[in-house]
Amino acid sequence: MTAALEVQQLNRSFGALRVARDVNLTLERGARRALIGPNGAGKTTLVNLITGVLKPSAGSVLLGDEDITALSQAERARRGLARTFQINQLFRGLTVLENLAMTIGERDGNCNNMWRAAGAKRAVIDEALDHLDALKLTDDALRLVRELPYGRQRLVEIAIALAQKPRVLLLDEPAAGVPSSESHLILDVVAALDPDIAILIIEHDMDVVFRFAKQITVLVQGAVFTEGTPDEIMNNPDVRAVYLGEEEGRRHG
């Protein structure tokens, strides 16, 4: 079976500095994989290469059986590659519903006039409400994004990503900035997503990682250090030495 996403021998250099070194990564359909690594490991750089923010110096990115290495961010998104960001990218002065409707209109190519063009279509509104209902955001539909607690803003961002109808979803620190009392909402929503969507979560919070992932890839200095199940990663002394260290020791001490 063709993988949902495959990264092959991906490299990126800035002058003499190599920030991605021969990275190979495969997401099968329905994958629940986490990408972890110490600060400066190149996690966000890798996501930027996958999504088209950066172009690789060498290597390729395949979405399904299509080589998308030369495609723009927008073209990759239209083919089913969606991403959320460490800092949300929402239109804070618009309502939650308007944010969703704009995304759907852009996806379908009828959003030249922003909200008026998209929101005039009943089908767009209905679909937007369906996404909000799935993430328990219906009561917030007519609220301005800036009025929402940050945790719920992150849920809106996930709703927007899902409105793109992705085959692959990249979640860049979805719980970043979210109070611990609300982070479980993010995890609950992610756990309930369509099982056919392949998800890669980039996260530094190991509690989030171990609750979410079935497979973990460890990135160190721009290269894949090791891969394995959560148990294998947790009990790998080399991983503890380069990344988990004292934090992991405190967890089990």
Secondary structure, DSSP 8 states (H G I E B T S, - for coil): ---SEEEEEEEEEETTEEEEEEEEEEE-TT-EEEEE-STTSSHHHHHHHHHTSS--SEEEEEETTEE-TT--HHHHHHTTEEEE-SS----TTSBHHHHHHHHHHHHHT--TTHHHHHHTSHHHHHHHHHHHHHTT-GGGTTSBGGGS-HHHHHHHHHHHHHHT--SEEEEESTTTT--HHHHHHHHHHHHTS-TTSEEEEE-S-HHHHHHH-SEEEEEETTEEEEEE-HHHHHT-HHHIIIIIHHHHHHHH-
